[in-house]
């Protein structure tokens, strides 16, 4: 009897240890090694610069490191560095990562492999996304300004990175709505494509050689996000606006654009006005994913999307990322928009691999591979 009792204690302790190991896979101690994994940007509540954060996830060990930016850079200045209010997006350029901080009107540059702060760029207005060029320049979009900023990325002295010029993309015919602002931005050959999301329905084409607006392409109401496929076709997800929008409210849509002649080749209209967001594409450039309450998938040769991951009770799918190496799907859950969010990881066959806590409002993923 005593032997059975001892065996029960040992089994119970082992079970408890395993359970704790699965629950407590988050560390706050900086490792300084952030390669072959995923950066997760958490925007935090609006107007709260202390609640945003950068996490790192190792898909081999399933370990999560929290507050990477803050912990790695805590000895800079008197109080260390924080990301600031509403970090919006991340862009990788070689061994660098540029983090666009929307509400604080700046861009932080960090070492992609150590997360060490290297410098910042200021002089921006409500920056959202950016694309870099081989000559170490960046084009930065804006939610509030009808201009795109051209930034000098001086790699030897990052703090001297500055706004060189701004490209005017104002729609002179629009007096009621502030058109055109800009959101995502993608380089295709010698042209730049950006979506005018807020109260708009245009994809703008910019010539970086002349730094002038070259063309515009009409799509559905509020083109929210876009990606480029393996055939250099641009896929645009339009959310259709919102119910009280003075600009309009309609069913969302998907558009495929020929980037050579700027024509719409195909489009699909959704059957309802349920919000759509964050179109992504896999590493081979042939399969699209997006959030439509649930997660939907559509191969580029198909004509209608299909549901592949269904939202569960009390989940709010907020962000999406596709691992370019193995096709794993990462879904950010905003929960109630106030508490720490969740990330769910699925394999390419939609089987759940892992789930873990992150910061408040996880809005984007950056897959950092050598």
N, C-alpha and C positions, 0 to 999 in steps of 0.2 A: 504493500500500500504506500509506504514511504517512497519507494522507488518510482511508483507511478506519479505521485505528487510532485517529486523533484523533476520528473520528465515533463510534466505539465507546465511547471514554472519555466523550464528552459525553452520549451516550445513557445510559450506566451511571450517571453522576452525576445526571442528571435523574430516573432511576428511583429511585435512592437517596433523593433529596430528596423525591419524592412519597411514598415509603414512610414516611420519617421523619415527614412532615407528617401522615399518617393515624394513625401510632402515637402521636405526641406532641401530641395535641390537649388535653392537660390542663395547666392553669396554676395556679401557687400565688400569683401576684400578684393581689391584690384589685382588681377593676375598680370596685367600688362601685355597679355598675348591675346589678340583679337583677330586671328586669321582663321579661315576655314570655318566660318560660322555666320551668324545673322545678327546685325544690329537692328534694334527695335526702337523706334522713336515714339515717345509718349508726349502728346502735346499739352496735357494738363488742362485745367479749367481756364476759360477766357479771363484775361487780366490777372492771372496769378503766376508770376514769374518763378515762384519757388516750387511749383508742383510739376513742372515738366521734367522729363528725364530721358536718359539713353541707357538701354539695356543691351546685353549681348548674350546670345544663346549658342551653345555648342551642340550641334545635332548628333555628334558621335557619342557624347557622354550624357546628353540631355540636361546639362548643367546651365543654369541661368546666373548671370552676374548683373546685379542691379546698380543703378546710378553710376554707370561707368564714367561718364564725363565728369561728374562732380567729384568722385573719389580719386580719379587719376590726376585731376587738376586742382586738388584742394589746397596745395601749397603756393598757388599763384596769387600774388597780391596779399592783402591783409586777411581777407575772408574766403579766399578760394574763388573758383568760378562756378556759376550756374548757367544753364542753357538760356534761361530767360523765358519771356512770355510767348507762348504759342509757336514752338518749332514746327515747321510745316513739312519739310522734305529734306532728303539727303541725296547728294550726287557724288559719285566716286570719280576721281581723276587720277589715274596711276596709283601712287601710294598715299593719296590724299582723299579725305572726305570733306565735302563742304555741306554744312548744316544751315539751312535757311530758316531764320527766326522771324516769323511774320510780324508779330505785334511789336517786337523790339527793333524792327527795321535794320537788321544786320545779318551777316553771314559769318559763322565760325568755321575755321578750317582746322582739322585735326589730322594726326597721323593715322592712317587706316589700320595699322597693325598694333599700335600702342594706345590710341585714343588721346595722345598728348596734344594739348592746345598749341597751335602754331601761329594763329593770328586771326584777325577779323576784318570784315569789310563793312563800312558804314555808308551813309549818304543815300540809302534806299528808302522807298516808300512802299510799305505793305508787301514785301517780297514774298513770292510763293514757290516758284520752281526755277531751275536754271539748267542750262546746257553749256558745256565747255567746248572750246575749239583747240586745235593743235598748237595755235600760237599763244596759248595760255590766256585766252580771254573767255569771258562768260557772258551769256545773255540771260538776264534775270527778269522774270515776269512780275506783274503787280496786280493785286486785287482792287486797288483804289485809284491807281494812276493810269491814264491812257498813254503810257509810254513803256518801253522796254529798256532797261538799263544795260549798258555795256560796261563790264567790269574788267579791270586789269588784274590778272592773278599773278603777281610778282612772287615767284616761288622762293627767291633768295631772302626776301624781306616781306613776310606776309602782312605785317601791319601797314604796309604802304599800299596794299591792294585798294584801289579806289575806283569810283565811277568815272569813266572816261567821257561817256556821251549817253544820250538817250534817244531812242527811236520813237518818233511820234506815230501813234496808231489811232488817233482820235477819229471818230466818225463825225464829220462836220454836219451831217444831215440829221443827227440824233440830238434833239434838244431835251426831250423828256427823260431819256435814259442815258446814263454815263457810259457810252460806248466809244471805243472798245477797250475794256480791260483785258488782262491775259492770265492764263492759268498754266497748264502744262506746256512744254516746249520741246520739240524734237528736231534734230538736224538730219536732213536727207540730202545727200550730195552737197550742192552749193546753195541750198535753201534751208530756211528755218520755218517750221510750222508751229503755230500756237493756237490754242482754242480760247475763244472769248466766251467765258462761261456765264458771268453774272449779267442777267437781263439782255441776252444776246443770242445769236444763232449763226455765228461765223467762225470759220477756220481762216486765220490770216497767214499769208505767205510773205516772208521777209527775205530780202537779199542781203546777206552779211557783207558782201563786197561794197555795196553802196550804203548799207545801213538804212534802207528805206523799205516801206511797205510796198510789196510788189503785186499782190493779188489777194482776193478774198473768196471763200467758198461757202455757200449757204448750206446749212445742215438743220437739224431739229432745234427746238428751243433748249437753251442751256447745255451746250456740249461740255460735259463734266470732266471727261478724261479721254485719253487716246494712247494708242500704241502702234508700233510699226511691225509688220509681219516679215516673213522671210523673203517675200516678193517685193518688198518696199512699198506695200500698200498701207495706207493709214486707216486705222479703225477708230471710229469716234463713238463714244457712248454719250447720248444726250439724256438728261434726267427729266426733261419735260416741264421744268419749273415747279412752282408750289402753288397751293390752292389760293392764296391771297395775293399772288404776284400781279402787279399791274401790267407786266410785260406779256403774260399769258401762262396758261396751265393746260397741259395736254399729255397724252401718253408719251412715254419716252421712246427712244429709237436708237438704232445702230446704223452707222454709215461707213461704207468702204470707199476710200478716195484714192484715185490714181495720182501719185505724187509727181508724175512726169508732166501730165497735161492739166492737173488740178480739177479733174472732173469727178463727179459722184458716179461710181460704177454700180452701186447696189445699196439698198437700205431696207431695214426691217423696222416695223412699228410694233411696239408691245401692245398687248390687249387691254392694259389698264394703266392707271397713273401711279402705281406703287413706285416709290423712289428707287432709282438705280444709281450705282456708283462704282468707281475704281475698276475700270477695265484693265486687265493684265494679260500678258502672253507668256507662254512657256519658253524655255531656252532654245528650242528648235524653231520657234517663230511660226508654228502652225496651229496652235490651239489657244483660244481666248477664254478667259475666265472673268467673271464680274459678280458684284453683289446686287441681288434683286430680292431683298429680304433674305433669301437663301443664297447659296452659291450656284451659279449657272456656268455651263461650259458650252462652247461652240467651236468646232474645228473650222478653219478658214474656208473650207470647201462646202460647208453646210449652210443651210438657209434658215435654220431656226435653232435657238439655244435650248438646252435641256438642263433640268435641275439635277445636281450631283451631290450636294451636301445640304441637308435640311436644317434650318435653325431649330434649336430646342427651346424649351420653356425658359423664359427670362434671359435669353441671349439676344444681343443686339450686334449683328455683324457690322463692323465699322471700317475695317481695312483688310487688304488682301495682298499677298505676295506669293510668287511662284519661284521655287528654287531652280535656277537655270541648269544645275548639274543633274539632278535626279527627278525633277518634276514634283517634288513635295509641295503641298499647298499649306500656306500659313494664313490663318484667319484671326484678325484682331477683334475682340469683343469689347464694346464700350460699357457693358453691364448697365449701370444706371447713369452713366456720364459723370458720376461723382466719386466713386470708389475705384480702387485699383482694377485695371482691366485684366482680361484673360487673352491668351493666345492658344489656338488649337492648331496642331500640326497633323496633316493627313498625308498619306502617300498618294501617288498618282492614280491609284485605284480607289481612292476615297476612304481608305481604312484609317481610323484615328491612330496615330503613333504616340502622341504626347499632348499634354496641356499644362500650362503654367501661368502663374500670376506675373503681371508686368506693372507698368505705371498707369496713371490715369489717361484714358483715351489714346490707346496705341493706334497711330495713324499711318505708319509706313514701315517697310522692311528693306534693309539693304544687305544683299548676300555678298559677303566679303571673302572671296577666294583668291588664291595666288594666281 
